[in-house]
């Protein structure tokens, strides 16, 4: 009876809901989702930013259902999943090439692949690899794209570790800090997560703005 109830609860998990994933799998689920979202193309739809932020918040005991996670294991799972996933995606891309991305049936996935390739060519390897961590879908496809484009292994590994730690630990600690400072913050979780996603896009937006200004300035000089 207990086994059937457990199986039913797993089937009821909503993979698009951070709260549902955390309630079902806890810290282990965070590591698995980070790995899938950053290393496997099938994970592009998973809620990376909102999962990290919500998990950090739940470390303060702010959840309405009483769920509370431990911060140190959470940070470890988030970092290991994000770093191992990115490296796996890179190795898959290095072996399979860009064909697997171009043959994808998802429009979002193909668009993300184009955006990832554009980032790598426009901003260089280091900056693109770090910036991609903060952009949903792009952080999924940039890693295999980098492998397919033969980005040097040392270069990719160094900057994916930097970007992965800043993203995974930063977003998680952001949720923890907010949950620690504001009582009943979970009541406003959805709008807060929306703000988190928008803020995570700011580095890319700032870089695009600066790049366009530099391009306009060069045109004026040439003109």
N, C-alpha and C positions, 0 to 999 in steps of 0.2 A: 504493500500500500504506500509506504513512504517513498519507495523507488518510483512508483507511478506518479506521485505528486511532484517529485523532483523533476522527472522528465517533462511533465506538463508545464512546470514553471519555466524550464529552459525553452520550450517551444513558444512560450508567450513573450519571450524577450524581443523587444523592438530594437534592431541594430542601429536605427537612426536616432535613438534616444539615449543621451548620455546617462540619465538617471536610471533607465531600465537596464543598461549594460552594467552599471556599477552595482545596482541592487542584486543582479544575478551572479556576477563574477568577481566583484570587488577589485582589489589591486591587480590580481592576475589578469583580469580582463583588460586593464589599462595597458599592460605590457603587450598583450596579444593584439589589441587594436592598433597600438602604435606601430608594431611590426607590420601588420597587414596594410595599414594606410600608407606607410612610407616605402614598403618593399614589394608589395604585390598589387598588380594593376586592378584586381578585383576589389581592392579595399578603398578605391577612390571616393566612395560615397560615405565612408565612415566619419563620425563627428569628432575629429581630432581635437580642435581647439576647445569646443564645448566640453568634451570629455575630460581633458586635463584641468580646465578651470573648475568644473563641477566637482571633480575628485579632490582638488585642493581645498575647496570650500567644505566638503564633507569631512575633512580632517579636523575641522573645528567643532564638529557635532551640530552643525546648523541645519541638517536635513530634517524635514518634517517626519520622515518615517523612522527616525532614530538611527539610521545608518551612519557609522563613523569609521573612517579609514585611518591608518597610521601613516604619518607623513614620511618617515624615512624609507619604509618599503615602497611607498607610492613613488617617491622621487627616483628610487633605484629602478623600479619597473618601467617608469616612463622613459628614463634615459636609455636603458638597455634596449627596450623595444624600438625606440626611435633610431638609435645608432645602428643596431643590428639590421633593422628593416631597410634603411637607406643603403647599407653596404650590400645587402642581398639584392636589392633592386638594381644596383650598379653592375653587379656580377651577372645578373640575368640579361641585362641590356648588352653587356660586353659579348656574351655568347650568342644571343639571339638576334642582335642587331635591331635597327629601327623598324623592321618589317612588322614586328608584332604590334607596334603602336599604330602604324598606318592601317592595319587590318582590323583594328578594334571596331566593334559595332556601336559603341557609345559615342554620340556627338560630343558630349562633355569631355570624354577621354581624348578624342582626337584633337579637340580645341586646346586642351591642356597640354598635349604633346607639342603642338605648334608654338604655344606660349613658352614652354620650357626651352625649346630649341632657340627661340628668339632671345630669351634671357641669357642663355649661354653665349650666344654670338655677340649680343649687344654689350653686355656688362662684364664679360670675362668670366672665367671659371669660378674664382673665389667669391665674388660678389653675387653671382647668380645662384650658386649653391646655397649660400646663407639666406638670401632673400626668398628663395623658393619655399623654405620651411614655413613661411608665414602666409602662404597662398594656398587655399584648399584646391585639390585636384592637381595643381602644378607640383606640389611637394610629393605627390605620388608618382608622376610621370617623369620628373626631371632626373631622378636617379637612374632609371634604365636608359633614358635618353643620353645622359652623360656617359654611360658605358658604351652605348652604340656609337657615340661620336668620338670614342677613344680618348676621353679625358684621362690624363695620367693618374694612375692609381693613388700615388702619394698625395697629389694635389686634391683629388676628390675626397680621400679619407680625412685629410686634415680639416678641410672646410666643412665637410658634412658633420664632423664631430663638433666643431665650433658652433655651427648653426643649430645642430640637433640639441646640444646642451642649452643654448640660449633659449630656444623655443620651448622644449619640453619642461625644463626646470622653471623658466620664467613664467610661463602661463600657469603652471601648477601653483607656484608660490604666490602668484597674483591672486588666485582664488583663495588660497589659505589666508593671505593678508586681509582680504576684504571680509572673509567670513569671521576673522578674529576681531575686526574693528567695528562691524555693523551688526547689531542684533537682528535676528529674523531676516537676514539678507536673502534667504532662500525664497522668500515670497516674491522677490523681484528677479528671480533667476533668468527667466527668458529674455527680458530686455537687457539684462547685464551681459548675457552671452552674446547678444546681437552687437553690443558695444565692443566686446572683446574681439569679435571677428573683424569689425571695422577697424579697430586699433591695430590689429595684427597686419592689416593691409597698408598701414601708413608708411612703413619703410619702402615698400615697392612703389607706392604713389609718389613719395618724395623723390625717389630715384628717377622715376619716369619724368617728373616735372623738371628736375635738374637737367636730365638728358635732352629734353625738348628745348630748354632755354639755351643750352650749349649749342644745339643744332641750329637754332635761330640766329644765335650770335655769329656762328661760322658763316652762315648764308649772308648776313649783313656785311661781314668783312670781305667775302668773296665778291659781293655785289658792288 
